[in-house]
Amino acid sequence: MSDATLTAGHETGAIVARDQQRYSAKHEYNKTELIAHAARASGRGAFGIGMEAAKFRKGRQKIELDEYVKFRLYDAEAHSEQERGEFISWLLQNAIIHEVNDLHWFAVTEDKWLSAKLLEADGLPVPQTLGVIDRTGRAYHGSAPLSGPQTLRAAIGGGLDGPLFGKNMRGLGSVGVFTILSADCEGLMLRDHGPMSYEHFFASIIGENAFILQKFVSNCGFLREYTDTTATVRVVNMVDGDGVFVPAAVLKLPSQRNQADNFWRDGNMLCDIDPETGEIRTLVQSEGPELRHLEAHPETGKAILGQRLPHWEALRKVNERVARLHAPLRYQSTDIALTDAGPVVIEVNAGSSFTLPQYAKGKGFMTPKVRQLFRSWGSKIVWE
């Protein structure tokens, strides 16, 4: 499953619903304004832009108008004809993922508690899980569910030795996350929400959803130069008989003002990473209808291009182990945080966004090798 499936969610919890609304708003756009923007930026006529964009939308790549603009496909100087043919829309993600992956394995990654238990049992580094906030009656090995205000107060009301991060158990794209900064017997202090009682927390944050509650993962010293919010490296994996092929790696670099690193949140950035060396090759931020390629970090002014992420060899080994553990998911990805102690696996995805590497790199994801692998696994959607 991929970020694209967010639009199909049906959760009703308060924070999940609010984040879902914000996420959905990011996919709304005005066609006339986008065509006019591309015409101004390229010096071409609006009619020609509109006709070309329509061909991309109806063609095999299914590229939406907003993607057409962000990929700069209207700019004849930006890409060769071959390169233009390697871009692909997020609209095709789920269909291709369902073609090539063993669907039985989706539950292994989409249930965050189950995924954490599998990784932990294999000895992989994962965040420490305090428990699961769940009022459905489900049992959890090793701990009782935190089923209401009183059980949560009993678990953390004596104080915390560090922040706790809450994730919707079936959430995607950081929709419905929260950070508990401190707690006592009277109530909680939440990032972005302030103080609240345990009762109010369950009513306004939890709603009817289940959340996994884990120790907050702190960035390594290198990344703390740019943000205190946990950043992760999305490593895209394609698993076949020859091993694990990594066609892309992307650093999701969050703004200081956000509590999650997903790109749909205003101010967050992406970096294209060399999968072999860990070198940071780009720094990209969304700006209106376009993507802005930056030379320095906009909030700190610090240089970042050309630097290499620490613990890269350890990250590659951890990622390969995770990928092989989930080998029935031929196309998958791992989100890995880099801490002072080394890599920590934050999440495993039964698929991966095509959008992230295309935005980060400025090039299409469907290279000849990627297409060949998808087609060898039986994809009828991916072209030769």
Residue pairs with C-beta under 8 A, 6 or more apart in sequence:
1 94
1 97
1 106
1 109
1 110
1 172
1 349
1 350
1 351
2 90
2 93
2 94
2 97
2 172
2 349
2 350
2 351
2 352
2 353
3 90
3 93
3 172
3 173
3 262
3 353
3 355
4 90
4 91
4 93
4 94
4 353
5 94
5 172
6 20
6 23
6 172
6 173
6 175
7 24
7 27
9 16
9 20
9 172
9 175
11 17
11 20
11 168
11 170
11 171
11 176
11 207
11 208
11 209
12 207
12 208
12 209
13 168
13 176
13 205
13 206
13 207
13 208
13 209
14 203
14 204
14 205
14 206
14 207
15 176
15 177
15 178
15 204
15 205
15 206
15 207
16 168
16 171
16 175
16 176
16 207
16 209
17 207
19 174
19 175
19 176
19 177
20 175
20 176
22 264
23 173
23 175
23 264
26 264
27 66
29 65
29 66
29 289
31 65
33 289
34 65
34 66
34 68
34 69
34 289
35 46
35 49
35 50
35 53
35 65
36 46
37 69
37 288
37 289
37 290
38 44
38 49
38 53
38 68
38 69
38 74
39 45
39 46
39 49
39 74
41 74
41 75
41 290
42 49
42 74
42 75
42 76
44 74
49 74
52 68
52 73
52 74
53 63
53 65
53 68
53 73
53 74
56 62
56 63
56 68
56 73
57 63
57 64
57 65
57 68
60 383
61 85
61 87
61 88
61 89
61 92
61 366
62 88
62 89
62 91
62 92
63 71
63 73
63 87
63 88
63 89
64 89
64 90
64 91
66 289
67 87
67 89
67 90
67 355
68 74
69 289
69 290
70 286
70 289
70 290
70 291
70 359
71 87
71 358
71 362
71 364
72 78
72 79
72 290
72 362
73 79
73 84
73 87
78 362
79 363
79 364
83 363
83 364
84 364
85 364
85 366
86 363
86 364
86 365
86 366
86 367
87 358
87 364
87 365
87 366
88 354
88 358
88 364
88 365
88 366
89 354
90 353
90 354
90 355
92 354
92 381
93 351
93 353
93 354
94 351
95 381
96 331
96 374
96 379
96 381
96 382
97 331
97 350
97 351
99 374
99 377
99 378
99 379
99 380
99 381
100 330
100 331
100 374
100 377
100 378
100 379
101 328
101 329
101 330
101 331
101 332
101 350
101 351
102 328
102 329
104 328
105 326
105 328
105 329
105 350
106 350
107 114
108 114
108 115
108 118
108 326
108 348
108 350
109 115
109 326
109 329
109 332
109 347
109 348
109 349
109 350
110 170
110 350
111 169
111 170
112 167
112 169
112 170
112 171
112 212
112 347
113 129
113 132
113 140
113 169
113 212
115 347
115 348
116 126
116 127
116 129
116 212
116 214
117 141
118 325
119 126
119 322
119 325
119 345
119 348
120 126
122 321
122 325
124 318
124 321
124 322
124 345
125 318
125 341
125 342
125 343
125 344
125 345
126 344
126 345
126 346
127 165
127 214
127 215
127 216
127 217
127 344
127 346
128 214
128 215
129 212
129 213
129 214
130 155
130 156
130 164
130 213
130 214
130 215
131 140
131 143
131 144
131 145
131 146
131 155
131 213
132 140
132 143
132 145
132 146
132 169
132 210
132 211
132 212
132 213
133 145
133 146
133 147
133 152
133 166
133 206
133 210
133 211
133 212
133 213
134 140
134 145
134 146
134 147
134 169
134 210
134 211
135 145
135 147
135 148
135 208
135 210
136 210
138 145
138 210
139 145
144 151
145 151
146 152
146 155
146 213
148 202
149 197
149 198
149 199
149 201
149 202
150 198
152 198
152 201
152 202
153 185
153 198
156 164
156 180
156 183
156 188
157 183
157 184
157 185
157 198
158 184
158 185
159 182
159 183
159 184
160 180
160 182
160 183
162 215
162 216
163 179
163 180
163 181
163 182
163 191
163 215
163 216
164 179
164 180
164 213
164 214
164 215
164 216
165 177
165 178
165 179
165 180
165 213
165 214
165 215
165 216
165 217
165 230
166 177
166 178
166 179
166 180
166 205
166 211
166 212
166 213
166 214
167 174
167 176
167 177
167 211
167 212
167 214
168 175
168 176
168 177
168 209
168 210
168 211
169 209
169 210
169 211
169 212
170 209
170 210
171 177
173 262
173 264
174 260
174 261
174 262
174 265
176 209
176 211
177 259
177 260
178 190
178 191
178 192
178 193
178 205
178 211
178 259
179 190
179 191
179 192
179 216
179 259
180 188
180 189
180 190
180 191
180 213
181 189
181 190
181 191
182 188
182 189
183 189
186 197
187 195
187 196
187 197
187 198
187 200
187 201
188 195
188 196
188 197
188 198
188 201
189 195
190 196
190 201
190 205
191 259
192 259
193 205
196 204
196 205
216 230
217 230
217 337
217 339
217 344
217 346
218 224
218 228
218 230
218 339
218 340
219 227
219 228
219 229
219 230
219 231
219 337
219 338
219 339
220 310
220 311
220 338
220 339
220 340
221 310
221 340
222 307
222 309
222 310
222 338
223 231
223 253
223 338
225 300
225 302
226 253
226 297
226 299
226 300
226 302
226 304
227 253
227 254
227 255
227 256
227 299
228 256
229 254
229 255
229 256
229 258
229 259
229 260
229 261
230 254
230 260
230 261
230 337
230 346
231 251
231 252
231 253
231 254
231 261
231 337
231 338
232 251
232 252
232 261
232 335
232 336
232 337
232 346
232 347
233 249
233 250
233 251
233 252
233 273
233 309
233 315
233 335
233 336
233 337
233 338
234 248
234 249
234 250
234 251
234 252
234 333
234 334
234 335
234 352
234 353
234 356
235 246
235 249
235 275
235 315
235 319
235 333
235 334
235 335
235 336
236 246
236 247
236 248
236 249
236 250
236 333
236 352
236 357
237 244
237 245
237 246
237 319
237 323
237 331
237 332
237 333
237 334
237 352
238 244
238 245
238 246
238 247
238 330
238 331
238 370
238 373
239 245
239 323
239 324
239 326
239 327
239 329
239 330
239 331
239 332
240 330
240 373
240 376
240 377
243 320
244 319
244 320
244 323
244 324
245 369
245 373
246 275
246 319
247 275
247 357
247 365
247 367
247 369
247 370
248 272
248 275
248 356
248 357
248 360
248 361
248 365
249 272
249 273
249 274
249 275
250 270
250 271
250 272
250 273
250 356
250 357
250 360
251 270
251 271
251 273
251 280
251 309
251 360
252 261
252 262
252 263
252 268
252 269
252 270
252 335
252 356
253 261
253 268
253 269
253 270
253 271
253 283
254 260
254 261
254 265
254 267
254 268
254 269
255 265
255 266
255 267
255 268
255 269
255 299
256 299
257 267
258 265
258 266
258 267
258 268
261 268
262 268
263 269
263 270
263 286
263 355
263 356
263 359
266 286
267 285
267 299
268 285
269 283
269 284
269 285
269 294
269 297
269 298
270 282
270 283
270 284
270 285
270 356
270 359
270 360
271 280
271 281
271 282
271 283
271 284
271 304
271 360
272 280
272 281
272 282
272 284
272 357
272 360
272 361
272 362
273 279
273 280
273 281
273 309
274 281
275 316
277 308
277 312
278 308
278 309
278 310
278 312
278 315
279 306
279 307
279 308
279 309
280 304
280 305
280 306
280 307
280 308
280 309
281 305
281 361
282 293
282 305
282 360
282 361
282 362
283 293
283 294
283 295
283 296
283 297
283 304
283 305
284 291
284 292
284 293
284 294
284 359
284 360
284 362
285 291
285 292
285 294
285 298
286 292
291 359
291 362
293 362
295 303
295 305
296 302
296 303
296 304
296 305
297 303
297 304
309 315
309 338
310 338
311 338
311 342
311 343
314 342
314 343
315 336
315 338
315 343
318 334
318 336
318 343
318 345
319 334
319 336
319 343
322 334
322 345
322 348
323 332
323 334
326 332
326 348
326 350
329 350
329 351
330 373
330 377
331 351
331 352
331 374
331 377
332 348
332 349
332 350
332 351
332 352
333 348
333 349
333 351
333 352
334 345
334 347
334 348
334 349
335 345
335 346
335 347
335 348
335 349
336 343
336 344
336 345
336 346
337 343
337 344
337 346
338 344
354 365
354 366
357 365
358 364
358 365
366 382
366 383
371 382
371 383
371 384
374 382
375 382
375 384
